[in-house]
Amino acid sequence: MKRIIGGEEDSNNSSSKSPPRTCKKVRKQTSEEAEAVVVSELPGSEWARLPQELLLHIFQYLPLLDRAYASQVCRRWNQTFHMPELWRYFEFELNQPASSYLKATHPDLIKQIIKRHSNHLQYVSLKVDSSTESAVAACDILSQLVNCSLKTLGLISTARPSFMEVPKSHFISALTVVFLNSKSLSSLKIDDTPVDDPSLKVLVANNSDTLKLLKMSSCPHVSPAGILCVADQCHGLRELALNYHLLSDELLLALSSEKHVHLEHLRIDVVSENPGQHFHTIKKTSWDAMVRHSPKFNLVMYFFLYEDEFDPFFNEESPVTHLYFGRSVSKEVLGRVGLHCPRLVELVVCANGLRPLDEELIRIAKHCTQLSAIGLGECEVSCSAFVEFVKMCGRRLSQLSIMEEVLIPDHKYSLDEIHWEVSKHLGRVWFPDMMPTW
Amino acid sequence: MVVNSVHWFRKGLRLHDNPVLQEALNGADTVRCIYILDPWFAGAANVGINRWRFLLETLEDLDDSLKKLNSRLFVVRGQPTNVFPRLFKEWKVTRLTFEYDPEPYGKERDGAIIKMAQEFGVEAIVRNSHTLYNLDRIIEANNNSPPLTFKRFQTIVSRLELPRRPLPPITQQQMDKCCTKISDNHDQLYSIPSLEELGFRTAGLSPAVWKGGESESLDRLNKHLDKKVWVANFEHPRVNTCSLYASPTGLSPYLRFGCLSCKVLYYNLRELYMKLRKRCSPPLSLFSQLLWREFFYTAATNNPNFDRMEGNPICVQIPWDQNPEALAKWAEGRTGFPWIDAIMTQLRIEGWIHHLARHAVACFLTRGDLWISWESGMKVFEELLLDADWSVNAGSWMWLSCSAFFQQFFHCYCPVGFGRRTDPSGDFIRRYIPILKDYPNRYIYEPWNAPESVQRAANCVVGVDYPKPMINHAEGSRLNIERMKQVYQQLSHYRGLSLLASVPTIQEEAEPPMTDESQSSSGPDSPPKSPADSEAAVCSTAPDSSTVCPYPDLEGAVDSQPSQTVWASSGSHTQPAVAITSSSHPLSTPTQSNLSRSKPSPPLCPPMSPSPSSAMTKTQPISQGQRRKGLACEVRRSQRQQGRQSFTLAAREGESRAEEEEEEAGGEEMMEEDIEQGEERMEEETAAGHQL
């Protein structure tokens, strides 16, 4: 029976001690699980006749380790342990002790899965820490997934973009293994990776009918033409995340073509590499085509720009729904946002200059009639303007976050009063955010 | 019977408002005031020279004050457990007094000493005077769990009676009654050591900016109060360049060492306010600094793992990077960001930085730029920061790194813009990084962007004379915001809390569908999401995410278990769990969600236990608009019905932030007359939920 968990176990003394400990652990649980205790006490009772579907169902709630222990109870439980249903979802965690505080998926377990269950895997994510070794290990796993058909794949860097450190050819060949074999990928998250145009072509050639979600923010080796090829072929694409330099009028038109399903979410990161970088503009007609084709789509934009780089943005009406300004943004730009973003739902401003944002907020309240969430970081606002803003938006503001220290008390409201006043207009109790003053 | 008292000073290094010292004197024939110090250990401990200097100056001051009362301070070399048996015998001690230490480590140490005293027939007297309130009372008033949001804490505190009034200083008369003869070789045996004796090199040490001692603290208190009168309003003063410098009215290090009683500060502020404003009771915001301190003490007092991520039930598990090189650059002020480097230099030289400066460097190290664990930053502060209390330091770091206490994480301080807004001239930087002094204001916060000619003219070329920025802030914060989102999106109980994490995605459809059906059937297209991904999976087993979450809330838990058992169990359960999942076994737990990993046994939490589902049926009449409240109440119910598990602590609090605010409304309604309509209605809804 031990063989089943892993042949390598014989070389591992601690494993033989572990199972009884798990039983104890089970016993400690709440009354709902009290029956489970019986198993260890009365083997061969009616528990043995438990239909496999039920057993499977129970197993689905157990973490892998506990399932592994349970699999040692009897042959039938062991068979259940290996049922494909239990191996469809797997998250590989690849961490090195030197660079992460978190535990990693044991290499032996990875081997086991590849050997016995790789054909069952359908929903796979690989989480890597900041080390290149981890990213390389993730690529090694990918390149072994030859006989499986994945539906979702996520490559997730939990600390720094370590996939970017892997030799590009190595990464691409591993990734294309999945693209070639899967044929029915519906979700692909490959942010911060060296994916390139040719590999996207392989993706499209094999998965164009099924692809619904593609997230590839900060993939510097992809060109606008590369992503255009995806949009042209994958008509089922409903969610797309990419950087602004990949966004083009052609891309928007491709996504708005008749053959294409309605797009639901488009996420754009606008990141400046060097101060003073120049950004292209997108024609209003292209955005209009998008909105006509997918009237409900969300346009999520993250800006990480220097203040003087905003010239190309918000000069015309923009269909943006979620706006995040990660760096300081000028009053002028926020004024333009207030005029030109009628679909705005969520607005986060991390910082602006030294002057209060009063008129800009009022303008946003007036023109952005869908706005329901706002977060303000280092943005000074006078208390009366803030109250006025909340009053105009009223109860549709489901999220309202501002730090206490940037609210400027004035002749109308003190800091103590503002909490009552804002709560009144929101119809719920509200407080400004506080930071320790210690 | 002869009473020979020993008063053991640790914190509370003062003669004013020292209730337990009064106890020592009360009816005693002799009293000796001691401080125990291990010179050998001193150099090894993670405490920097400034903190030692401050302590030694404080002890000198204490000794001087005692001399004036014909007594002395006895500094005893050694470790408490070794020292006391000797002293008990040598001095025929019958009474031992010391101030209550609310921190877990201190409680354990004191427990052992009390037991030892009992064995020697020595009466031990302990009194609380380091905090305003009895922390156990706060915890009790919050249904036996420490409040985990500051608002909640304020609400609880406002319901308590005022802190005990401070006591007058020890008088000559009191001391005369129990005067102990000081032996001639006192200075030989019990003198206050020098920094050199503790193993520090003092050559080139700059003069202390913060002078330790009770006398200094009382001077400062007067100046502090004068300044308040002068400012004449008690609003938060707006931060400007001056705020960044060490102020002669600053008090935090004195509160840390107990040179100044927090109650003395509290009552002075209170009386001053009432005198100036002619109002009956001052607002809580008057005491906000003291209350923050109290808040973190309360959160930490029963949590021995409060200073770490692993095994800490209130700490969000974040996959921080380990990067000793980057950490060293930060700690030594070599990041290449003048604002960060100036602050870290000020911290190292002077031992104190403004709280906004703390926010700036803490954010930079953790969630803002470097993505390094808050624990590393906390340790650097512990070494350098004069006012670093264990509880307050760890708590602040968790707060600033968004690891606990339910913070919005969307806002990262910019290492360029934040400083510029606070001090547009850059004089603060010129003072602490003199090499940049000739930079024009425009570039002083970002010297790497200055044209080469400007760099040369300022005699400081970036990359040669001053480091290049160690990270591209725009890129770093973009990545880190994504990382934070990843973490928070996994925490189902934080749902609806953070702005960014609520940005929609079609995820549900592209990933394993988590409907009721998929869980119950095992058809080919209904894969179970990793069952071990307990947080997410458990929540999604409910047909609608807003109907039921079996994670109980903490704040709203009206009849939750006593917190002591919760905390205690977390400690005792963690170890076996860790042992099981240790990598010595071929099977690790690869798919556990981050938060649950360090928790004792999350995966075994029954995902569809009968109690929440019964709650579900009962709540069906609740309308859409009331859902959230309904959820809160169900959660509360289910908590009562199920056995509590410690791992959900953080979960509960997040889940309940919304309704907690509602509860707070209740609290304030009691206090304040003007009841707002909206809140009233919400209270009703909450009440209705309770009755379900």
Contacts between the chains, C-beta under 8 A, distances in Angstrom:
chain1	res1	chain2	res2	distance
A	5	B	586	6.5
A	5	B	587	6.3
A	6	B	586	4.3
A	6	B	587	7.2
A	8	B	586	5.7
A	9	B	586	5.6
A	12	B	584	6.8
A	12	B	585	6.9
A	12	B	586	6.0
A	14	B	582	7.7
A	14	B	584	4.3
A	14	B	585	5.8
A	15	B	584	7.9
A	15	B	585	5.3
A	15	B	586	6.3
A	18	B	580	6.1
A	18	B	585	5.9
A	21	B	576	6.6
A	21	B	579	7.6
A	21	B	580	6.1
A	22	B	580	6.9
A	25	B	576	7.1
A	25	B	577	7.8
A	25	B	580	7.4
A	25	B	601	6.0
A	25	B	604	6.8
A	26	B	604	7.0
A	28	B	601	7.6
A	29	B	601	7.6
A	29	B	604	5.1
A	29	B	606	7.5
A	30	B	606	6.2
A	30	B	609	7.1
A	30	B	642	5.9
A	30	B	643	4.8
A	31	B	643	7.7
A	32	B	606	4.5
A	32	B	609	5.0
A	32	B	610	6.7
A	33	B	604	7.2
A	33	B	606	6.3
A	53	B	522	6.2
A	56	B	522	5.5
A	57	B	519	7.8
A	57	B	520	6.8
A	57	B	522	7.2
A	59	B	531	7.4
A	60	B	519	6.9
A	60	B	528	4.2
A	60	B	531	4.9
A	61	B	531	5.1
A	61	B	537	7.9
A	61	B	606	7.6
A	61	B	607	4.9
A	61	B	608	7.7
A	62	B	531	5.8
A	62	B	532	7.5
A	62	B	603	6.6
A	62	B	604	7.7
A	63	B	531	6.2
A	63	B	532	3.2
A	63	B	534	7.0
A	63	B	589	5.8
A	63	B	591	7.0
A	63	B	592	6.3
A	63	B	603	3.4
A	63	B	604	7.9
A	64	B	530	7.9
A	64	B	531	7.9
A	64	B	532	5.3
A	64	B	587	6.7
A	64	B	589	6.2
A	64	B	590	6.8
A	64	B	591	6.1
A	65	B	532	7.6
A	65	B	580	6.9
A	65	B	581	6.6
A	65	B	585	8.0
A	65	B	587	5.4
A	65	B	588	7.5
A	65	B	589	4.9
A	65	B	603	7.8
A	66	B	603	6.3
A	66	B	604	6.9
A	67	B	531	7.8
A	68	B	587	5.0
A	85	B	522	4.8
A	85	B	527	7.0
A	85	B	528	6.7
A	86	B	528	7.2
A	86	B	531	7.9
A	88	B	512	7.3
A	88	B	527	3.5
A	88	B	528	7.1
A	89	B	512	5.8
A	89	B	527	5.6
A	89	B	528	6.6
A	89	B	529	5.4
A	89	B	530	4.7
A	89	B	591	7.7
A	90	B	530	7.0
A	90	B	590	7.6
A	90	B	591	6.7
A	91	B	530	6.0
A	91	B	533	7.2
A	91	B	590	6.4
A	91	B	591	4.7
A	92	B	590	6.5
A	93	B	590	5.2
A	93	B	591	7.9
A	95	B	319	7.8
A	98	B	322	6.3
A	99	B	321	6.3
A	99	B	322	5.0
A	99	B	323	7.3
A	100	B	319	6.4
A	100	B	320	7.8
A	100	B	321	7.2
A	100	B	322	6.3
A	101	B	309	6.8
A	101	B	310	7.2
A	101	B	319	7.4
A	101	B	320	6.0
A	101	B	322	6.8
A	101	B	373	6.5
A	102	B	317	7.6
A	102	B	319	5.4
A	102	B	594	7.1
A	102	B	597	7.1
A	103	B	581	6.8
A	103	B	583	6.6
A	103	B	588	5.7
A	103	B	589	7.4
A	103	B	597	7.0
A	104	B	583	7.6
A	104	B	588	6.9
A	104	B	590	7.6
A	105	B	588	6.0
A	105	B	590	3.5
A	106	B	583	6.2
A	106	B	585	7.7
A	106	B	586	5.8
A	106	B	587	6.3
A	106	B	588	4.4
A	106	B	590	7.4
A	108	B	586	4.5
A	108	B	587	7.9
A	109	B	586	6.5
A	109	B	587	5.6
A	109	B	588	6.5
A	109	B	590	6.5
A	122	B	527	5.9
A	123	B	511	6.3
A	123	B	512	5.3
A	123	B	527	6.0
A	123	B	529	7.7
A	127	B	319	7.8
A	129	B	319	6.6
A	129	B	321	7.0
A	130	B	321	4.5
A	130	B	322	7.9
A	130	B	323	7.2
A	130	B	371	7.8
A	151	B	510	8.0
A	152	B	510	6.0
A	152	B	511	5.4
A	152	B	512	7.8
A	156	B	486	6.8
A	157	B	479	7.9
A	158	B	319	3.8
A	158	B	483	6.4
A	158	B	486	7.0
A	159	B	319	5.9
A	159	B	320	7.0
A	159	B	321	4.0
A	159	B	371	5.5
A	159	B	483	7.0
A	160	B	321	6.4
A	160	B	371	6.9
A	160	B	479	6.8
A	161	B	479	6.6
A	186	B	510	5.1
A	187	B	507	7.6
A	187	B	510	3.4
A	187	B	511	6.1
A	191	B	482	7.2
A	192	B	479	7.3
A	212	B	506	6.6
A	212	B	509	7.0
A	212	B	510	5.1
A	213	B	505	7.7
A	213	B	506	5.9
A	213	B	507	7.4
A	213	B	510	4.3
A	217	B	482	7.8
A	218	B	478	7.6
A	238	B	506	5.4
A	239	B	505	6.2
A	239	B	506	4.6
A	239	B	510	7.5
A	264	B	504	7.9
A	264	B	506	5.4
A	265	B	504	6.2
A	265	B	505	6.0
A	265	B	506	6.3
A	267	B	503	7.8
A	269	B	478	6.6
A	271	B	474	6.0
A	271	B	475	6.6
A	271	B	478	5.7
A	272	B	474	5.8
A	273	B	472	7.7
A	273	B	475	7.8
A	275	B	449	5.9
A	298	B	503	7.7
A	298	B	504	5.8
A	300	B	503	5.4
A	302	B	478	6.9
A	302	B	481	7.6
A	304	B	474	4.2
A	304	B	475	7.5
A	304	B	477	6.7
A	304	B	478	5.0
A	305	B	474	7.6
A	322	B	503	5.2
A	324	B	410	7.3
A	324	B	481	7.8
A	324	B	500	6.7
A	326	B	412	7.4
A	326	B	474	7.2
A	326	B	477	5.5
A	326	B	478	6.5
A	326	B	481	6.6
A	327	B	414	5.9
A	327	B	417	6.9
A	327	B	473	7.9
A	327	B	474	6.4
A	327	B	477	7.6
A	328	B	414	6.5
A	328	B	417	4.5
A	346	B	499	6.5
A	346	B	502	7.5
A	346	B	503	6.8
A	348	B	410	5.0
A	348	B	411	7.9
A	348	B	499	5.5
A	348	B	500	6.7
A	350	B	410	7.0
A	350	B	411	5.1
A	350	B	412	6.5
A	350	B	414	7.3
A	351	B	411	7.9
A	351	B	414	6.0
A	351	B	417	5.4
A	351	B	418	7.2
A	351	B	421	7.6
A	353	B	421	7.7
A	354	B	421	6.0
A	354	B	424	7.6
A	373	B	499	5.7
A	373	B	502	7.0
A	374	B	499	8.0
A	375	B	408	6.2
A	375	B	410	5.0
A	375	B	411	7.0
A	375	B	499	4.4
A	377	B	410	7.1
A	377	B	411	3.3
A	377	B	412	7.9
A	378	B	411	7.3
A	378	B	413	7.3
A	378	B	414	7.9
A	378	B	417	7.4
A	378	B	418	6.3
A	378	B	421	6.4
A	399	B	499	5.5
A	399	B	502	7.2
A	401	B	408	4.9
A	401	B	410	7.5
A	401	B	499	6.3
A	403	B	411	7.6
A	404	B	236	7.6
A	405	B	236	6.3
A	405	B	239	7.6
A	409	B	235	6.3
A	414	B	235	7.6
A	415	B	235	6.8
A	415	B	236	7.6
A	415	B	285	7.2
A	416	B	283	5.9
A	416	B	285	7.0
A	420	B	674	7.2
A	420	B	676	6.3
A	423	B	665	7.8
A	423	B	676	6.0
A	423	B	678	6.5
A	423	B	679	6.5
A	424	B	676	5.2
A	424	B	677	7.5
A	424	B	678	6.1
A	426	B	678	7.2
A	427	B	678	4.1
A	427	B	681	7.8
A	427	B	682	7.8
A	428	B	661	7.5
A	428	B	662	7.5
A	428	B	678	6.2
A	428	B	679	7.5
A	428	B	682	6.0
A	429	B	661	4.4
A	429	B	662	5.9
A	429	B	664	6.4
A	429	B	665	4.4
A	429	B	678	8.0
A	429	B	679	5.6
A	429	B	682	7.0
A	430	B	661	7.5
A	431	B	151	5.6
A	431	B	661	6.9
A	433	B	407	7.5
A	433	B	408	6.0
A	434	B	150	5.6
A	434	B	151	7.6
A	435	B	355	7.6
A	435	B	359	6.2
A	435	B	399	7.4
A	435	B	400	7.8
A	436	B	150	7.9
A	436	B	292	4.9
A	436	B	296	7.7
A	436	B	355	6.7
A	436	B	395	7.5
A	436	B	396	5.0
A	436	B	399	5.5
A	436	B	400	7.6
A	437	B	236	7.7
A	437	B	288	5.7
A	437	B	289	5.2
A	437	B	292	5.9
A	437	B	355	5.1
A	438	B	252	6.9
A	438	B	289	6.2
A	438	B	292	4.7
A	438	B	293	6.1
A	438	B	296	7.7
A	438	B	355	5.9
A	438	B	358	7.9
A	438	B	387	7.6
A	438	B	392	5.7
A	438	B	396	5.9
